[in-house]
Structures are given as C-alpha cells and as structure tokens.
Amino acid sequence: MTEIISPFKIFNSWLWDGNINNPIPRPQTGENGTVDILKYNSPITPTYVISLFLKHGPLNNYLNDHFNNMGVRYLDKKELFLFVKKCVIDFNIRKSDTVFYQYKKEGKLYSKLREKLPNLKNNDIILLAELIEKSSDKDSIYNSLDLDKPKKQKLRLTKKDEKEKEKISLSDLLEGYFSIIKQ
C-alpha cells in the first residue's frame, strides 16, 4: 500500500529544506494519481504561495507591492517558486512565521456571515465566526443574524400552570421576549 501524497506536503518540504540548489520536486505517483506541483491545475497557486507570508512584515510588504495583482497568475510557477525559496533563505524566515489556516467545517453562522459580508475572504469569515463563538455577546449576535429562534413562551396558562406560576420581574419578561444588548 503506497502513501497518499499531498501536494502541500511536497511543496512545504521543498520550500523549507534550506538549500537553494535543490530542484523543484518532479511529479510523483500515489494512490490519488500523479501529483505535480507545477501543473496548471495544482492546488499550489501563486496566490496561496504569497498568502503564506502574511505574518512576516517585511516580506509581506515586498510581495504585496510587486506580486499582489492579477499579473501574478501569469507568471511561470517554476520561477515564482524559486524566487519565493530565495526570499525564504534571504529573509531568514522560519516555518513558524507562516500563516496556518485551520480547516473549519462551515456551519449556519459561516453561511449567514458569507451572505451578509460578501467582500470578506473565506478564511476571514472563519476567523470572524471563531471570534463570535468566543464572544460574551454570542447570543445577541445570533439573534441579530436571525440564527437562533428564541423559544416562545406560552401566553395562555392552564389551571395547572396558574398554580405553579411565579412572579416574574419586568426585566426577566423583556429578556424572554426581546434580545437586549447591554452596554
């Protein structure tokens, strides 16, 4: 049984080996077919390569000034990869200086935020959804996005409920029927 080869694993092992003279890996065959990181339909795109260095300020500014436009898609991948590897060595960048996008399953919050904020990138929406999940105002944000429907309270009371009825304060009643944001 052969190991499943990931193009990302191949690219990262080549990029971070520290030797500028190592050639770009040749196509390899695995269970999922032939993996060629230089092929036109490879998941290793120029945009992906440039977005790896968002946390490293000087290199990020340089790449943004010269490569963050549509022209980057028309560059030869081999030349771009060699240039980026030289930048990694020259700027003394470590693997921990790169951005790691964690895979996150899309849910109701993600789809609602995608609909409300179409100008944000997918990874930005995932980060925003994580911030909302950790926020103390999570319930009010969910209510404002119409994601959680509050359970409706019974308006008519039966005789059994009247016996068990307690006095409710006005603030509890308002919180039960309306979403209140405390400032």
Phi, psi and omega per residue, in radians:
M1 nan 2.207 -3.125
T2 -1.602 2.712 -3.124
E3 -1.337 2.495 3.082
I4 -1.299 2.206 -3.067
I5 -1.707 2.230 3.109
S6 -1.769 2.316 3.105
P7 -1.103 -0.551 3.119
F8 -1.159 -0.698 3.120
K9 -1.144 -0.732 3.118
I10 -1.100 -0.824 -3.111
F11 -1.123 -0.810 -3.110
N12 -1.142 -0.682 3.122
S13 -1.146 -0.625 3.099
W14 -1.253 -0.742 -3.072
L15 -1.138 -0.669 -3.018
W16 -1.744 0.236 -3.137
D17 -1.333 -0.267 3.039
G18 1.449 0.073 -3.128
N19 -2.031 1.994 -3.109
I20 -1.202 -0.367 -3.084
N21 -1.472 -0.182 3.106
N22 -1.189 2.280 3.125
P23 -1.294 2.787 3.062
I24 -1.126 2.362 -3.080
P25 -1.001 2.461 3.096
R26 -1.321 2.863 3.095
P27 -1.008 2.401 3.130
Q28 -2.118 2.594 -3.131
T29 -1.880 2.317 3.102
G30 -2.416 -2.861 -3.133
E31 -1.110 -0.581 -3.090
N32 -1.647 0.374 3.080
G33 1.734 -2.883 -3.119
T34 -1.470 2.322 3.140
V35 -1.937 2.021 3.105
D36 -2.238 1.971 -3.081
I37 -1.309 -0.215 3.108
L38 -1.638 -0.102 -3.100
K39 -1.209 2.689 -3.073
Y40 -1.097 -0.534 -3.102
N41 -1.761 0.344 3.099
S42 -1.223 2.540 3.099
P43 -1.244 -0.203 3.082
I44 -1.480 1.602 -3.100
T45 -1.700 2.839 3.065
P46 -1.017 -0.648 3.112
T47 -1.107 -0.722 3.092
Y48 -1.078 -0.769 -3.110
V49 -1.107 -0.756 3.141
I50 -1.182 -0.660 -3.106
S51 -1.256 -0.191 3.082
L52 -1.124 -0.464 -2.981
F53 -1.848 0.546 -3.125
L54 -1.189 -0.501 -3.114
K55 -1.459 -0.245 -3.113
H56 -1.730 1.813 -2.982
G57 -0.950 -1.032 -3.064
P58 -1.062 -0.788 3.134
L59 -1.189 -0.651 3.112
N60 -1.075 -0.781 3.116
N61 -1.088 -0.736 3.138
Y62 -1.108 -0.824 -3.141
L63 -1.130 -0.663 3.104
N64 -1.104 -0.728 -3.124
D65 -1.156 -0.654 -2.994
H66 -1.839 -0.436 -2.999
F67 -2.172 -0.078 -3.040
N68 -1.564 1.139 3.071
N69 -2.651 -3.103 -3.098
M70 -1.183 -0.384 -3.137
G71 -1.085 -0.416 -3.127
V72 -1.142 -0.454 3.140
R73 -1.286 -0.306 -3.122
Y74 -1.730 -0.005 3.082
L75 -1.269 2.708 3.022
D76 -1.260 2.205 -3.081
K77 -1.040 -0.681 -3.102
K78 -1.070 -0.800 3.125
E79 -1.131 -0.723 3.117
L80 -1.109 -0.776 3.135
F81 -1.077 -0.753 3.120
L82 -1.144 -0.683 3.100
F83 -1.099 -0.782 -3.131
V84 -1.147 -0.667 3.106
K85 -1.120 -0.692 3.084
K86 -1.127 -0.689 3.086
C87 -1.083 -0.721 3.129
V88 -1.045 -0.735 -3.139
I89 -1.271 -0.780 -3.090
D90 -1.189 -0.709 -3.128
F91 -1.479 -0.028 3.131
N92 0.957 0.957 -3.104
I93 -1.597 2.367 3.082
R94 -1.705 2.850 -3.139
K95 -1.124 -0.514 3.136
S96 -1.260 -0.215 3.108
D97 -1.449 -0.022 -3.120
T98 -1.628 2.852 3.124
V99 -1.534 2.362 3.073
F100 -1.967 2.036 3.092
Y101 -1.619 1.946 -3.126
Q102 -1.367 2.423 3.105
Y103 -1.222 2.261 -3.122
K104 -2.316 2.267 3.124
K105 -1.221 2.394 -3.130
E106 -1.365 2.402 -3.136
G107 -2.249 -2.856 -3.120
K108 -1.130 -0.713 -3.140
L109 -1.106 -0.762 3.131
Y110 -1.051 -0.834 -3.091
S111 -1.151 -0.626 3.118
K112 -1.207 -0.725 3.101
L113 -1.176 -0.628 3.096
R114 -1.080 -0.680 3.140
E115 -1.228 -0.718 -3.082
K116 -1.365 -0.544 -3.071
L117 -2.174 1.271 -3.043
P118 -1.233 -0.272 -3.104
N119 -1.481 -0.134 3.099
L120 -1.489 2.630 3.093
K121 -1.369 2.818 -3.091
N122 -1.021 -0.772 -3.124
N123 -1.153 -0.584 3.093
D124 -1.173 -0.656 3.121
I125 -1.196 -0.652 3.091
I126 -1.094 -0.753 3.111
L127 -1.128 -0.703 3.104
L128 -1.110 -0.713 3.115
A129 -1.114 -0.670 3.082
E130 -1.117 -0.720 3.113
L131 -1.116 -0.684 3.120
I132 -1.144 -0.706 3.134
E133 -1.092 -0.585 -3.113
K134 -1.525 -0.180 -3.043
S135 -1.268 2.640 3.082
S136 -1.329 -0.358 3.119
D137 -1.677 0.480 -3.078
K138 -0.986 -0.785 -3.090
D139 -1.123 -0.750 -3.125
S140 -1.201 -0.587 3.089
I141 -1.183 -0.735 3.087
Y142 -1.064 -0.736 3.126
N143 -1.132 -0.696 -3.124
S144 -1.194 -0.496 3.080
L145 -1.532 -0.004 3.121
D146 1.081 0.726 3.132
L147 -1.664 -0.769 3.138
D148 -1.818 2.103 3.068
K149 -1.521 2.096 3.114
P150 -1.159 2.512 3.139
K151 -1.190 2.275 -3.122
K152 -1.323 2.404 3.093
Q153 -1.505 2.659 3.119
K154 -1.203 2.350 3.109
L155 -1.594 -0.607 3.115
R156 -1.680 2.345 -3.133
L157 -1.830 2.379 3.035
T158 -1.441 3.006 -3.127
K159 -1.090 -0.620 3.126
K160 -1.170 -0.696 3.139
D161 -1.213 -0.577 -3.138
E162 -1.121 -0.603 3.135
K163 -1.222 -0.607 -3.101
E164 -1.574 -0.017 -3.072
K165 -1.139 2.381 3.087
E166 -1.988 2.853 3.071
K167 -1.338 2.313 -3.120
I168 -1.982 2.351 3.114
S169 -1.303 2.804 -3.122
L170 -1.102 -0.681 -3.123
S171 -1.158 -0.654 3.082
D172 -1.150 -0.678 3.117
L173 -1.138 -0.772 3.130
L174 -1.131 -0.721 3.121
E175 -1.143 -0.537 3.120
G176 -1.223 -0.590 -3.075
Y177 -1.788 -0.380 -3.074
F178 -2.264 2.669 3.039
S179 -1.570 2.116 -3.069
I180 -1.966 2.260 3.087
I181 -1.773 2.102 3.141
K182 -1.544 2.303 -3.119
Q183 -1.981 nan nan
